[in-house]
Amino acid sequence: MSKKFAYRNGADESTMAEYRLYRVDKEGHISEAAVIVSCEDDDAAIAEAKQYVDGVAIEVWDRDRRVAVLPSTE
């Protein structure tokens, strides 16, 4: 059985959305490949992204929508 993904459009609550987390350097450039996480909603994706903040900012994306920017801890 394949994993089912949906975006927050009133779809079944048991579905998860796929978010991309990007590490962004001080010049605003993406510094490596995205980390893909599956979360129930934006708040859960932001909470997941917080563990990746370490010397660089993290951008959280849902498809073509930027959900949040978490600033660097340095």
Secondary structure, 3 states (H helix, E strand, C coil): CCCCECCCCCCCCCCEEEEEEEEECCCCCECCCCEEEEECCHHHHHHHHHHHCCCCEEEEEECCEEEEEECCCC
